């Protein structure tokens, strides 16, 4: 059943004492286990609980009880309430942060500002349990401990759960997308991706610089072999500066 009677155990005590309903009927109506109702009938359960009359409280009618007593297969149904009581929605207060974790809140705020700038101040306040002036001070670097702050994930610090953080980030992303559509802005361009290795190698092989590289490499190898094979007593031996000078001449020749 969607609705259960008020004070179900006290109602079960009254039904056991004043009706001939089966244990199954009472258990289903009151939302209890059959053995618990049997324990009430045996006196093993609900010691000192005074039975509550569901008829006087308007939860059951005498006709409904009489029908259920005649037909054991009939299931009791709560009477429709005469007055609809609206559901009271309690306003969620600020998140409580243990005293041992309060010194970590500025680090968590700094992490949220760096990694999730799309979050509103009110969302950060709900996640970390801080105040708006503290968030503004950390954002503007006017916090008294700004030089010593280090960005730390609030989830690892135990200030909020990963589920709460993901929910707030998803909500902020949906808000930004909605504002972008209302403003008529096009989708921001996506960053380019890296080319596959085969395409990158093919493009580099077909470039003019790649065609000149074998010539420069062969010239450098020839100069190195000549320097190694030259006799030691010769005074004029090719040095590194001359090799690089020749390489520059080759580059200028290829460029022309």
C-alpha positions in Angstrom: 0.0 0.0 0.0 1.1 3.5 -0.7 -0.3 4.9 2.5 0.0 3.4 6.0 -2.1 4.2 9.0 -0.8 6.5 11.7 0.9 4.7 14.6 0.7 1.3 12.8 1.8 -0.8 15.8 -0.8 0.8 18.0 -3.4 0.3 15.3 -2.4 -3.4 15.0 -2.8 -3.8 18.8 -6.4 -2.4 18.6 -7.3 -4.6 15.6 -6.0 -7.7 17.3 -8.0 -7.0 20.4 -11.2 -5.8 18.9 -11.7 -7.6 15.6 -11.6 -11.1 14.2 -9.4 -10.1 11.2 -6.6 -12.5 10.2 -3.0 -11.8 11.0 -2.3 -11.4 7.2 -5.0 -8.7 6.9 -3.7 -6.8 9.9 -0.1 -7.2 8.8 -0.7 -5.9 5.3 -2.8 -3.0 6.5 -0.4 -1.9 9.1 2.8 -2.6 7.1 4.1 -5.1 9.7 5.3 -8.7 9.4 2.8 -11.5 10.0 5.0 -12.9 12.8 5.1 -9.5 14.5 1.3 -9.4 14.5 1.2 -13.0 15.8 3.6 -11.8 18.6 1.2 -9.0 19.5 -1.6 -11.5 19.8 0.5 -13.8 22.0 1.6 -10.9 24.2 5.3 -11.1 23.2 5.4 -7.9 21.2 4.3 -4.3 21.9 4.3 -4.4 25.7 2.8 -1.3 27.1 1.5 0.0 23.8 -2.1 1.3 24.0 -4.2 0.4 21.0 -5.4 3.2 18.8 -8.9 3.0 17.3 -8.7 3.6 13.5 -12.4 4.1 13.3 -12.4 7.2 15.6 -9.4 8.6 13.8 -11.2 8.3 10.5 -8.7 5.8 9.0 -11.2 2.9 8.7 -14.9 2.6 8.5 -17.0 0.0 10.4 -18.3 -1.3 7.1 -14.8 -1.9 5.8 -13.9 -3.9 8.9 -17.1 -5.9 8.8 -16.5 -6.7 5.1 -12.9 -7.9 5.8 -14.1 -10.1 8.7 -16.6 -11.8 6.4 -14.2 -12.3 3.6 -10.6 -13.2 4.7 -9.3 -12.5 1.2 -10.4 -8.9 1.4 -7.7 -6.4 2.0 -8.4 -3.4 4.2 -8.2 0.0 2.5 -7.6 3.3 4.3 -10.4 5.8 4.1 -9.9 8.8 2.0 -8.8 11.8 4.1 -11.3 14.5 4.5 -8.7 17.2 4.5 -5.7 17.2 2.2 -2.6 18.2 4.0 0.0 19.6 1.7 3.4 18.2 1.8 5.8 20.5 3.7 9.0 21.1 1.8 11.8 22.0 4.2 14.4 24.3 2.9 17.8 22.7 2.7 20.2 24.5 5.0 23.9 24.9 4.6 26.1 21.9 4.6 27.6 21.1 7.9 31.4 20.8 7.9 33.2 19.1 10.8 35.5 21.3 12.7 38.5 19.2 11.7 37.8 19.9 8.0 37.0 23.6 8.1 40.5 24.7 7.5 40.5 22.7 4.2 37.5 24.7 2.8 39.6 27.5 1.2 41.8 24.9 -0.6 38.6 23.2 -1.9 37.1 26.5 -3.0 40.3 27.3 -4.9 40.1 23.9 -6.6 36.5 24.4 -7.7 37.3 27.9 -9.0 40.2 26.6 -11.1 38.7 23.4 -12.4 35.0 24.3 -12.6 34.6 28.0 -13.3 31.1 27.4 -14.7 29.8 26.7 -11.1 27.9 29.5 -9.5 28.8 30.8 -6.1 25.6 29.3 -4.7 26.6 25.9 -6.0 30.0 26.1 -4.4 28.4 27.2 -1.1 26.2 24.1 -1.2 29.1 21.8 -2.0 31.6 23.0 0.5 29.4 24.8 3.1 31.0 28.2 2.9 29.9 31.8 2.5 29.8 34.1 -0.5 32.3 36.6 0.9 34.9 33.8 1.3 34.4 32.7 -2.3 34.8 36.3 -3.6 37.9 36.8 -1.4 39.6 33.7 -2.8 38.7 34.5 -6.3 40.1 38.1 -6.0 43.2 36.9 -4.1 42.2 39.1 -1.2 41.9 36.2 1.3 44.1 36.5 4.4 45.8 33.2 3.6 45.9 33.4 -0.2 49.7 32.9 -0.5 49.5 29.6 1.3 46.4 28.2 -0.4 46.8 25.0 -2.5 44.0 23.7 -4.7 42.7 20.4 -3.4 39.8 18.3 -4.6 36.9 18.6 -2.1 35.9 15.0 -2.6 39.3 13.7 -1.4 39.1 16.2 1.5 35.8 14.7 2.5 33.8 18.0 2.1 31.4 16.6 -0.4 30.7 13.4 -2.3 31.5 12.7 -5.9 27.8 12.3 -6.7 27.0 15.8 -5.4 29.9 17.3 -7.3 28.9 15.6 -10.6 25.3 16.7 -10.1 26.3 20.4 -9.7 28.7 20.3 -12.7 26.0 18.7 -14.8 23.5 21.3 -13.7 26.0 24.1 -14.5 26.7 22.6 -18.0 23.0 22.5 -18.8 22.5 26.1 -17.7 25.4 27.3 -19.9 24.0 25.3 -22.8 20.6 26.8 -22.3 21.9 30.3 -22.1 24.0 29.8 -25.2 20.9 28.7 -27.1 18.8 31.6 -25.8 21.5 34.0 -27.0 21.6 32.4 -30.4 25.2 31.6 -30.3 26.7 28.9 -32.5 28.5 26.0 -31.1 32.1 26.9 -30.2 34.7 25.5 -32.6 36.3 22.3 -31.4 40.1 22.0 -31.1 41.9 20.2 -33.9 43.0 16.6 -33.4 46.3 15.0 -34.1 46.8 13.4 -37.4 47.3 9.6 -37.6 51.0 8.5 -37.7 50.7 7.3 -41.3 49.4 10.7 -42.5 51.9 12.6 -40.5 54.9 10.6 -41.9 53.5 10.9 -45.5 53.2 14.7 -45.1 56.7 15.1 -43.7 58.2 12.8 -46.4 56.6 14.9 -49.2 57.9 18.2 -47.9 61.0 20.0 -49.5 62.8 19.9 -46.2 62.5 16.1 -46.2 64.0 15.9 -49.7 67.1 17.9 -48.7 67.7 16.0 -45.5 69.4 12.9 -47.3 71.7 15.3 -49.2 72.8 17.1 -46.0 73.2 13.8 -44.2 75.4 12.3 -47.0 77.6 15.4 -47.1 78.1 15.4 -43.4 79.1 11.7 -43.5 81.6 12.3 -46.3 83.2 15.2 -44.3 83.4 13.0 -41.2 85.0 10.1 -43.1 87.6 12.5 -44.7 88.5 13.9 -41.3 89.0 10.4 -39.8 91.1 9.1 -42.8 93.4 12.2 -42.9 97.0 11.5 -41.7 97.8 12.8 -38.2 100.9 14.7 -39.3 99.0 16.9 -41.6 98.6 20.3 -40.2 95.5 21.4 -42.1 92.7 19.0 -41.2 89.0 19.8 -41.6 87.4 21.0 -38.5 83.8 21.2 -37.3 83.4 24.8 -38.3 84.3 24.1 -41.9 81.9 21.3 -42.0 79.0 23.5 -40.8 80.1 26.2 -43.2 79.8 23.8 -46.1 76.4 22.6 -44.9 75.2 26.2 -44.9 76.4 26.7 -48.4 74.5 23.5 -49.4 71.3 24.9 -47.8 71.7 28.2 -49.6 72.2 26.4 -52.9 69.1 24.3 -52.4 67.1 27.4 -51.4 68.1 29.2 -54.6 
